[in-house]
Amino acid sequence: MTLTQLAVTVALLGALGLVASRFGLSAIPAYLLAGLLLGPNEPEFLTVVRPSEVTEFVAELGVIFLLFFLGLEFPLVRFLRAGRHVMIGGAIDLAANAAFGLAVGIAAFGLSFGALVLAAAVYVTSSAVTIKGLTDFRRLADDETGLVLGILLFEDLVIALVLGFAATGGGTAAGTLSIGAKAVAFVLGSLLVARWLTRLVDRVLDGLPREFFLLFVFGLLIGMSATSAALGLSEAIGALMAGVVFADTAARMEIEERFFSFRDLFGALFFFVFGLTIELDAIDTVGWIVALAVVLTLVGKLGGGFAAGRITGLTSRQSLNVGAALVAHGEFTIILAQLARGNPKLSGEVKRDLMAFAGLYVLATATLGVVLMKESRRIGRLLFPVTT
Amino acid sequence: MTTELRETRLPGVGVKYTLLCGHGQRLAIILHNDGTRELYVFERPTDEEPSAVVELDDDEARQLGAVLGGAYERPKIVEELEMALGELAIEWIPVPADSPAIGKSLAEAAFRARTGITIIAILREPEPVTGAQPDDVIQEGDTLVTVGKLGQYAAFRRLLAEGPFGDQPRSPK
């Protein structure tokens, strides 16, 4: 990748991102689209960037920063404080959508590890797109918003577990189990270390000049990512746990402020690179899978959200809003596909299909989901003329 | 009348406060984790769409809070409420624009010695004076925060508005 290519890339990312935000859409599908356009796919005259070691490395950093922030705001404590409603809502959402996701996965890849990854990718709603929509469309004051955010919390926790083996699971069932066990051990170990590391980190950060503050945090982040990768887990888990280590330190706010721009920049480049590496030829094989998944997502998320709302005492209109807010998929779906791509136990064909699926599926649901969120009140008034 | 202020956590976003007002309007205040505040106004409690949304940054929100809290001008009803304290009262008293006390230090004006009223703080732009000291000088536009007995306020207001201060002997040092 040359500087010229990077300049063209960033210009297109900016332009498409602006257009998307003009229409109230999230920037994630815009970045994916930019990758599809500038990548080796048709149209060829637009092929400016080809996947290379450089783009791969940039994407890896993007994943690390995205998960670092998830770790910094890791919802475990908030989750334990959350009410019964969140558990019920989260469980309904998980049961409905993981089941539909698994059905799509098995239809696509048979009974295999690939099907499991696809199920997770279909299950997990995009927190980024949904929270942006709730803010943009002035829904934060609504009664149902608490339930929506609670369900997102629940999903984040489930996905954190899946991340542990998406990159390395598969092969024999025993092998997958041992990797799962290793992931759990790594997470528990980091949590234990985090408890006594917090004060030490605070003391070190307090005494450091500004430029070393940045280096220290970045070093620990990359160090933990490398460690978890060396242990045969994905770098994602290491980055997540690095975030958890810093989450309880007094410096958390400052770390967030200083690393926001890194996350936004490398996050954007990550989605772009992912778009680059999608092979559109795979459309022939994944087209129907995407279509099926989108339909089942509408059924699962709208139905699951509606049921969760009604059971926890919301009105029909409010429950419809809950479902509509959960349709959009985004960052987690892409990250899962990216991690699976580095998994040596998946065949090249499955990886290719998984990536094309994730890209197209996110393009479809992130757009559809935002439109649904915007219109859900009007639809609700049509469907339920009397508030109940 | 009791006011009902409800607090709801919005995980990943911040905290929401909902206030049902006596006139049937509903207010929702969102405290975002990043410090911005949003104020949603609903004309009727059952409205789905807010009729106004105001976005405030941290500074603006604090200033608005101070105004609403009555730190700048005490609404009449609050003044009456203060009397419920019994014989002792806390009063917010604006300094009249033509007050002869302007330019005098609290020691020179000697309000406490002459009326029994103690000045505990001075509200002024941009920074209020908390814990007023004898050498703090009264300026135009100030509002004095005072503590005293109710019966002493008439004399205090008269002294603040009319003086005299100039012919008071300075306390020897």
Interface residues (C-beta under 8 A of the other chain):
Chain A: E73 P75 R78 F79 R81 A82 S127 I131 L134 T135 R138 L140 A141 D142 T145 G146 L149 G150 L152 L153 R317 R377 T387
Chain B: T8 R9 L10 P11 G12 V13 K16 T18 A28 I30 E38 Y40 F42 T46 E48 E49 P50 V53
